[in-house]
Amino acid sequence: MSTDKMLQQALRSLPHGLEFRFLDRLTALEPGKSGRGEYTVRGDEPFLRGHFPGEPIFPGVLLVEAAAQLAGVVAQTDPAIPPLAGLKLTAMRGVKIFGTARPGETIRLEATLSGRLGGLVQAHVTACVGESVCLSADLTLSGK
């Protein structure tokens, strides 16, 4: 399977509907270990109308969600461990939001799994816009 096909198949493992998917494309994936992806803020997302009128910015909490989605893709593609049912973001530690993105900007995401125990997955995540880091966090996802 080509790298592009593998990345597209992994992206389809996200359970989110398109209205709540903050990962447009995967740019790298080491299944079960790490991944990189991108989300481009289009500007027509409904939440931008109120965040903030006339000066729209991508909400910091959605930066965390985008990074969690990437961490979930990495976890669910581990060839040695079957996918976890109902994998969800359940804990956040050390979350630092240093900035955000505006319409037309691309958020570059990275996730590295740091541990697994049963249905728990831990990951260190970052998000950048241009050369600026806008998010750093340690996340826990859990499933069955």
Buried (B, 14 or more C-beta within 10 A) or exposed (E): EEEEEBBEEBBEBBEEEEEEBBBBBBEEBEBBEBBBBBBEBEEEBEEBEEBEEEEBBBBBEBBBBBBBBBBBBBBBBBEEEEEBEEBEBBEBEEBEBBBBBEBEBBBBBBBBBBEBEEBBBBBBBBBBBEEEBBBBBBBBBBBE
